[in-house]
Amino acid sequence: MTLSIKKTALAALAAATLATSLTAPAFANDGAAVGAGIAAGILGGAMLGAAAASAAPPAPAYYEGPECWMERRPMYDEDGNFIGRRRVRVCR
């Protein structure tokens, strides 16, 4: 599993944001700071969400199919008599 630098940086930023929000002291005596904190959280979440949503999808995985070719094979009836040949697809 490969991680791009953009995803790693986004995860580190999210972890730092979460750690900062958990260690910040909450003061109950200042009512205006609560609204500012909520607004900052909403704006920060909107910015991180926009950054995550605008990331390019990963490149499709390359799959090499089996090697195939056409061969002519004999056909026989119920009695074992040769009745002709037919082309069949043979793959490894």
Secondary structure, 3 states (H helix, E strand, C coil): CCCCHHHHHHHHHHHHHHHHHHHCCCCCCCHHHHHHHHHHHHHHHHHHHHHHHCCCCCCCCCCCCCCEEEEEEEEECCCCCEEEEEEEEEEC
